[in-house]
Amino acid sequence: MITFAQDTDGFIRMDRHLPESLSVNVTFTDGSSEVLTGAVLNKAYDDAVAVFREKNGLDAKGFSRRPKKAFSAANKIDFVPVRPGMGN
């Protein structure tokens, strides 16, 4: 089992997918904790990547359609938003 702690902004540090059947204990800033599966956190990760790509003008594969000189953001996220009750 892996343990993640939510930061004050509501995120956990997660930069890649986890095994789907992995049990993950997430401790929230309000002191509560919840055991989530890797599948639930992978869905949250995918949603965060989609939001990141939309905000930065990237297509579904993460490629920029802007000229190279005008855009230099990395196609990567490190933080995933979490909230109590995600596993329900």
Chimera marker file (.cmm) of the C-alpha trace (Angstrom):
<marker_set name="trace">
<marker id="1" x="0.000" y="0.000" z="0.000" r="1" g="1" b="0" radius="0.5"/>
<marker id="2" x="1.208" y="3.478" z="-0.893" r="1" g="1" b="0" radius="0.5"/>
<marker id="3" x="0.348" y="6.565" z="1.135" r="1" g="1" b="0" radius="0.5"/>
<marker id="4" x="-0.171" y="10.022" z="-0.366" r="1" g="1" b="0" radius="0.5"/>
<marker id="5" x="-0.789" y="13.223" z="1.566" r="1" g="1" b="0" radius="0.5"/>
<marker id="6" x="-2.914" y="16.009" z="0.102" r="1" g="1" b="0" radius="0.5"/>
<marker id="7" x="-1.207" y="19.410" z="0.094" r="1" g="1" b="0" radius="0.5"/>
<marker id="8" x="-2.904" y="22.632" z="1.168" r="1" g="1" b="0" radius="0.5"/>
<marker id="9" x="-3.974" y="23.356" z="-2.426" r="1" g="1" b="0" radius="0.5"/>
<marker id="10" x="-5.867" y="20.049" z="-2.695" r="1" g="1" b="0" radius="0.5"/>
<marker id="11" x="-3.369" y="18.042" z="-4.768" r="1" g="1" b="0" radius="0.5"/>
<marker id="12" x="-1.261" y="14.911" z="-4.420" r="1" g="1" b="0" radius="0.5"/>
<marker id="13" x="2.045" y="14.449" z="-6.215" r="1" g="1" b="0" radius="0.5"/>
<marker id="14" x="1.544" y="11.838" z="-8.937" r="1" g="1" b="0" radius="0.5"/>
<marker id="15" x="3.480" y="11.966" z="-12.205" r="1" g="1" b="0" radius="0.5"/>
<marker id="16" x="2.426" y="8.660" z="-13.784" r="1" g="1" b="0" radius="0.5"/>
<marker id="17" x="-0.215" y="5.935" z="-13.732" r="1" g="1" b="0" radius="0.5"/>
<marker id="18" x="-0.312" y="3.447" z="-10.898" r="1" g="1" b="0" radius="0.5"/>
<marker id="19" x="-1.228" y="-0.258" z="-11.144" r="1" g="1" b="0" radius="0.5"/>
<marker id="20" x="-5.032" y="-0.406" z="-11.242" r="1" g="1" b="0" radius="0.5"/>
<marker id="21" x="-5.427" y="-2.869" z="-8.373" r="1" g="1" b="0" radius="0.5"/>
<marker id="22" x="-2.993" y="-1.059" z="-6.050" r="1" g="1" b="0" radius="0.5"/>
<marker id="23" x="-4.453" y="0.182" z="-2.763" r="1" g="1" b="0" radius="0.5"/>
<marker id="24" x="-3.513" y="3.781" z="-2.009" r="1" g="1" b="0" radius="0.5"/>
<marker id="25" x="-4.151" y="5.509" z="1.302" r="1" g="1" b="0" radius="0.5"/>
<marker id="26" x="-4.765" y="9.246" z="0.757" r="1" g="1" b="0" radius="0.5"/>
<marker id="27" x="-4.608" y="11.510" z="3.810" r="1" g="1" b="0" radius="0.5"/>
<marker id="28" x="-6.531" y="14.737" z="3.299" r="1" g="1" b="0" radius="0.5"/>
<marker id="29" x="-5.771" y="18.144" z="4.810" r="1" g="1" b="0" radius="0.5"/>
<marker id="30" x="-8.867" y="17.930" z="7.027" r="1" g="1" b="0" radius="0.5"/>
<marker id="31" x="-7.318" y="14.924" z="8.812" r="1" g="1" b="0" radius="0.5"/>
<marker id="32" x="-9.490" y="12.254" z="7.227" r="1" g="1" b="0" radius="0.5"/>
<marker id="33" x="-8.085" y="9.465" z="5.106" r="1" g="1" b="0" radius="0.5"/>
<marker id="34" x="-9.468" y="7.175" z="2.443" r="1" g="1" b="0" radius="0.5"/>
<marker id="35" x="-8.210" y="4.053" z="0.703" r="1" g="1" b="0" radius="0.5"/>
<marker id="36" x="-8.531" y="4.389" z="-3.067" r="1" g="1" b="0" radius="0.5"/>
<marker id="37" x="-7.589" y="2.040" z="-5.886" r="1" g="1" b="0" radius="0.5"/>
<marker id="38" x="-5.022" y="2.845" z="-8.511" r="1" g="1" b="0" radius="0.5"/>
<marker id="39" x="-7.842" y="2.879" z="-11.087" r="1" g="1" b="0" radius="0.5"/>
<marker id="40" x="-9.597" y="5.776" z="-9.305" r="1" g="1" b="0" radius="0.5"/>
<marker id="41" x="-6.384" y="7.797" z="-9.084" r="1" g="1" b="0" radius="0.5"/>
<marker id="42" x="-5.497" y="6.977" z="-12.709" r="1" g="1" b="0" radius="0.5"/>
<marker id="43" x="-8.870" y="8.438" z="-13.774" r="1" g="1" b="0" radius="0.5"/>
<marker id="44" x="-8.123" y="11.601" z="-11.755" r="1" g="1" b="0" radius="0.5"/>
<marker id="45" x="-4.672" y="11.742" z="-13.383" r="1" g="1" b="0" radius="0.5"/>
<marker id="46" x="-6.156" y="11.398" z="-16.883" r="1" g="1" b="0" radius="0.5"/>
<marker id="47" x="-8.684" y="14.154" z="-16.138" r="1" g="1" b="0" radius="0.5"/>
<marker id="48" x="-5.883" y="16.444" z="-14.897" r="1" g="1" b="0" radius="0.5"/>
<marker id="49" x="-3.843" y="15.769" z="-18.057" r="1" g="1" b="0" radius="0.5"/>
<marker id="50" x="-6.876" y="16.584" z="-20.231" r="1" g="1" b="0" radius="0.5"/>
<marker id="51" x="-7.389" y="19.908" z="-18.413" r="1" g="1" b="0" radius="0.5"/>
<marker id="52" x="-3.672" y="20.698" z="-18.735" r="1" g="1" b="0" radius="0.5"/>
<marker id="53" x="-3.691" y="19.981" z="-22.474" r="1" g="1" b="0" radius="0.5"/>
<marker id="54" x="-6.809" y="22.075" z="-23.018" r="1" g="1" b="0" radius="0.5"/>
<marker id="55" x="-5.386" y="25.065" z="-21.140" r="1" g="1" b="0" radius="0.5"/>
<marker id="56" x="-2.124" y="24.874" z="-23.089" r="1" g="1" b="0" radius="0.5"/>
<marker id="57" x="-3.601" y="24.392" z="-26.562" r="1" g="1" b="0" radius="0.5"/>
<marker id="58" x="-2.388" y="20.815" z="-27.001" r="1" g="1" b="0" radius="0.5"/>
<marker id="59" x="-4.178" y="18.124" z="-28.959" r="1" g="1" b="0" radius="0.5"/>
<marker id="60" x="-5.255" y="14.732" z="-27.553" r="1" g="1" b="0" radius="0.5"/>
<marker id="61" x="-1.772" y="13.260" z="-28.037" r="1" g="1" b="0" radius="0.5"/>
<marker id="62" x="-0.094" y="16.224" z="-26.340" r="1" g="1" b="0" radius="0.5"/>
<marker id="63" x="1.282" y="17.917" z="-29.454" r="1" g="1" b="0" radius="0.5"/>
<marker id="64" x="1.237" y="21.654" z="-29.832" r="1" g="1" b="0" radius="0.5"/>
<marker id="65" x="-0.413" y="23.080" z="-32.924" r="1" g="1" b="0" radius="0.5"/>
<marker id="66" x="1.179" y="26.472" z="-32.304" r="1" g="1" b="0" radius="0.5"/>
<marker id="67" x="4.456" y="27.628" z="-33.845" r="1" g="1" b="0" radius="0.5"/>
<marker id="68" x="7.480" y="26.322" z="-31.908" r="1" g="1" b="0" radius="0.5"/>
<marker id="69" x="8.697" y="29.816" z="-30.962" r="1" g="1" b="0" radius="0.5"/>
<marker id="70" x="5.395" y="30.802" z="-29.372" r="1" g="1" b="0" radius="0.5"/>
<marker id="71" x="4.989" y="27.755" z="-27.138" r="1" g="1" b="0" radius="0.5"/>
<marker id="72" x="7.404" y="26.024" z="-24.794" r="1" g="1" b="0" radius="0.5"/>
<marker id="73" x="5.350" y="24.261" z="-22.067" r="1" g="1" b="0" radius="0.5"/>
<marker id="74" x="6.186" y="20.676" z="-21.159" r="1" g="1" b="0" radius="0.5"/>
<marker id="75" x="3.542" y="18.031" z="-21.819" r="1" g="1" b="0" radius="0.5"/>
<marker id="76" x="3.578" y="16.730" z="-18.251" r="1" g="1" b="0" radius="0.5"/>
<marker id="77" x="1.788" y="17.162" z="-14.959" r="1" g="1" b="0" radius="0.5"/>
<marker id="78" x="3.028" y="16.329" z="-11.468" r="1" g="1" b="0" radius="0.5"/>
<marker id="79" x="0.021" y="17.135" z="-9.296" r="1" g="1" b="0" radius="0.5"/>
<marker id="80" x="-3.464" y="15.614" z="-9.310" r="1" g="1" b="0" radius="0.5"/>
<marker id="81" x="-6.455" y="17.155" z="-7.516" r="1" g="1" b="0" radius="0.5"/>
<marker id="82" x="-8.106" y="14.885" z="-4.938" r="1" g="1" b="0" radius="0.5"/>
<marker id="83" x="-11.056" y="15.237" z="-2.591" r="1" g="1" b="0" radius="0.5"/>
<marker id="84" x="-12.669" y="13.113" z="0.095" r="1" g="1" b="0" radius="0.5"/>
<marker id="85" x="-15.289" y="10.723" z="-1.279" r="1" g="1" b="0" radius="0.5"/>
<marker id="86" x="-13.571" y="10.095" z="-4.619" r="1" g="1" b="0" radius="0.5"/>
<marker id="87" x="-13.875" y="6.332" z="-4.219" r="1" g="1" b="0" radius="0.5"/>
<marker id="88" x="-17.657" y="6.334" z="-3.917" r="1" g="1" b="0" radius="0.5"/>
<link id1="1" id2="2" r="1" g="1" b="0" radius="0.2"/>
<link id1="2" id2="3" r="1" g="1" b="0" radius="0.2"/>
<link id1="3" id2="4" r="1" g="1" b="0" radius="0.2"/>
<link id1="4" id2="5" r="1" g="1" b="0" radius="0.2"/>
<link id1="5" id2="6" r="1" g="1" b="0" radius="0.2"/>
<link id1="6" id2="7" r="1" g="1" b="0" radius="0.2"/>
<link id1="7" id2="8" r="1" g="1" b="0" radius="0.2"/>
<link id1="8" id2="9" r="1" g="1" b="0" radius="0.2"/>
<link id1="9" id2="10" r="1" g="1" b="0" radius="0.2"/>
<link id1="10" id2="11" r="1" g="1" b="0" radius="0.2"/>
<link id1="11" id2="12" r="1" g="1" b="0" radius="0.2"/>
<link id1="12" id2="13" r="1" g="1" b="0" radius="0.2"/>
<link id1="13" id2="14" r="1" g="1" b="0" radius="0.2"/>
<link id1="14" id2="15" r="1" g="1" b="0" radius="0.2"/>
<link id1="15" id2="16" r="1" g="1" b="0" radius="0.2"/>
<link id1="16" id2="17" r="1" g="1" b="0" radius="0.2"/>
<link id1="17" id2="18" r="1" g="1" b="0" radius="0.2"/>
<link id1="18" id2="19" r="1" g="1" b="0" radius="0.2"/>
<link id1="19" id2="20" r="1" g="1" b="0" radius="0.2"/>
<link id1="20" id2="21" r="1" g="1" b="0" radius="0.2"/>
<link id1="21" id2="22" r="1" g="1" b="0" radius="0.2"/>
<link id1="22" id2="23" r="1" g="1" b="0" radius="0.2"/>
<link id1="23" id2="24" r="1" g="1" b="0" radius="0.2"/>
<link id1="24" id2="25" r="1" g="1" b="0" radius="0.2"/>
<link id1="25" id2="26" r="1" g="1" b="0" radius="0.2"/>
<link id1="26" id2="27" r="1" g="1" b="0" radius="0.2"/>
<link id1="27" id2="28" r="1" g="1" b="0" radius="0.2"/>
<link id1="28" id2="29" r="1" g="1" b="0" radius="0.2"/>
<link id1="29" id2="30" r="1" g="1" b="0" radius="0.2"/>
<link id1="30" id2="31" r="1" g="1" b="0" radius="0.2"/>
<link id1="31" id2="32" r="1" g="1" b="0" radius="0.2"/>
<link id1="32" id2="33" r="1" g="1" b="0" radius="0.2"/>
<link id1="33" id2="34" r="1" g="1" b="0" radius="0.2"/>
<link id1="34" id2="35" r="1" g="1" b="0" radius="0.2"/>
<link id1="35" id2="36" r="1" g="1" b="0" radius="0.2"/>
<link id1="36" id2="37" r="1" g="1" b="0" radius="0.2"/>
<link id1="37" id2="38" r="1" g="1" b="0" radius="0.2"/>
<link id1="38" id2="39" r="1" g="1" b="0" radius="0.2"/>
<link id1="39" id2="40" r="1" g="1" b="0" radius="0.2"/>
<link id1="40" id2="41" r="1" g="1" b="0" radius="0.2"/>
<link id1="41" id2="42" r="1" g="1" b="0" radius="0.2"/>
<link id1="42" id2="43" r="1" g="1" b="0" radius="0.2"/>
<link id1="43" id2="44" r="1" g="1" b="0" radius="0.2"/>
<link id1="44" id2="45" r="1" g="1" b="0" radius="0.2"/>
<link id1="45" id2="46" r="1" g="1" b="0" radius="0.2"/>
<link id1="46" id2="47" r="1" g="1" b="0" radius="0.2"/>
<link id1="47" id2="48" r="1" g="1" b="0" radius="0.2"/>
<link id1="48" id2="49" r="1" g="1" b="0" radius="0.2"/>
<link id1="49" id2="50" r="1" g="1" b="0" radius="0.2"/>
<link id1="50" id2="51" r="1" g="1" b="0" radius="0.2"/>
<link id1="51" id2="52" r="1" g="1" b="0" radius="0.2"/>
<link id1="52" id2="53" r="1" g="1" b="0" radius="0.2"/>
<link id1="53" id2="54" r="1" g="1" b="0" radius="0.2"/>
<link id1="54" id2="55" r="1" g="1" b="0" radius="0.2"/>
<link id1="55" id2="56" r="1" g="1" b="0" radius="0.2"/>
<link id1="56" id2="57" r="1" g="1" b="0" radius="0.2"/>
<link id1="57" id2="58" r="1" g="1" b="0" radius="0.2"/>
<link id1="58" id2="59" r="1" g="1" b="0" radius="0.2"/>
<link id1="59" id2="60" r="1" g="1" b="0" radius="0.2"/>
<link id1="60" id2="61" r="1" g="1" b="0" radius="0.2"/>
<link id1="61" id2="62" r="1" g="1" b="0" radius="0.2"/>
<link id1="62" id2="63" r="1" g="1" b="0" radius="0.2"/>
<link id1="63" id2="64" r="1" g="1" b="0" radius="0.2"/>
<link id1="64" id2="65" r="1" g="1" b="0" radius="0.2"/>
<link id1="65" id2="66" r="1" g="1" b="0" radius="0.2"/>
<link id1="66" id2="67" r="1" g="1" b="0" radius="0.2"/>
<link id1="67" id2="68" r="1" g="1" b="0" radius="0.2"/>
<link id1="68" id2="69" r="1" g="1" b="0" radius="0.2"/>
<link id1="69" id2="70" r="1" g="1" b="0" radius="0.2"/>
<link id1="70" id2="71" r="1" g="1" b="0" radius="0.2"/>
<link id1="71" id2="72" r="1" g="1" b="0" radius="0.2"/>
<link id1="72" id2="73" r="1" g="1" b="0" radius="0.2"/>
<link id1="73" id2="74" r="1" g="1" b="0" radius="0.2"/>
<link id1="74" id2="75" r="1" g="1" b="0" radius="0.2"/>
<link id1="75" id2="76" r="1" g="1" b="0" radius="0.2"/>
<link id1="76" id2="77" r="1" g="1" b="0" radius="0.2"/>
<link id1="77" id2="78" r="1" g="1" b="0" radius="0.2"/>
<link id1="78" id2="79" r="1" g="1" b="0" radius="0.2"/>
<link id1="79" id2="80" r="1" g="1" b="0" radius="0.2"/>
<link id1="80" id2="81" r="1" g="1" b="0" radius="0.2"/>
<link id1="81" id2="82" r="1" g="1" b="0" radius="0.2"/>
<link id1="82" id2="83" r="1" g="1" b="0" radius="0.2"/>
<link id1="83" id2="84" r="1" g="1" b="0" radius="0.2"/>
<link id1="84" id2="85" r="1" g="1" b="0" radius="0.2"/>
<link id1="85" id2="86" r="1" g="1" b="0" radius="0.2"/>
<link id1="86" id2="87" r="1" g="1" b="0" radius="0.2"/>
<link id1="87" id2="88" r="1" g="1" b="0" radius="0.2"/>
</marker_set>
